Amino acid sequence: MGLRKNLKKQLVFWGEKYLFSPGPFEKLLSILFLPLSALYCLIVWYKYKSSNQKDFGLPVISVGNLIVGGSGKTPLTVALAKKYDKAAIILRGYGRESKGLYIVSDAKSILCDVKISGDEAMLYASLLPNAMVIVAEDRQEGISKAKEMGAKVVFLDDAYSKHFIKKLDLLILSPQKNNFCLPSGPFRERLWKGKEVISLEENMDFKRCVSISNEKNKMVLVTAISKPHRLDPYVEGRVINKIYFPDHYSFTKKELEEILLNSKADSLLVTHKDAVKMKKFDLEISFLDLELNVNMDIHNKVQEYVRISQSK
């Protein structure tokens, strides 16, 4: 079982290298896949052009990006949603051990565990205790449930591609070395001509503020987020070791205890997304606290969209 996990881990990290930092072999492989990429792009373009938007009668804001993996969608959604009463967060719940629609939080209490919700949904429920959090593969079903529960504004995590939903699209743009569509590159979709979005770029429209709470002298960084090397600038010189797992990985207490023991560390340094999966383990934890400072202009645009939508 350990060998299988290790092979899967190596495959995931090679996949990230192939998509985001390709070497000569990966570049050759991506060129061979170009006909498939062209076909893929044609299919998603057709889905965009043939979609008819459905109006749910309440403001829906999508926070998305064009590439696979993380780009700051979760902290941006948190920063925006905390400004609103009766807000609902709806996401697919990638990596959860469940299917269908589940209410993770009803804005009063958390109603399921992290295996049912997935790590990102549980993170939302923890950081936004006054918001409803719903996981659903079918976003339309999720929006209908949120409206039934009394939501006045809905935030969709990673829903740029849901062109059939009437919504305000906030799109995080991030420059890439590899600009091909899947499977030759990391792009799931393009910014299609005629598609109206509010484009955002890090350090222009929002900035990350990172701090460490419960900091110890000897910490080992343990994380299961996409592209974990993006944490390196914030922990350099403050940890004795860095151990990366595939995105959404489910930790076991035993393997974390072994990491602490083998590293001779005082604590595990983790993101809050990782921490929701370690809550029951009773281990010494230090936290990488991440918040986004979002330009007021972005807040104002979202607020104006909400105001206009609610006045109709």
Summary of the structure (lengths in Angstrom):
residues: 312
radius of gyration: 20.0
end to end distance: 56.6
largest distance: 60.7
contacts: 969
relative contact order: 0.16
helix: 38%
strand: 24%
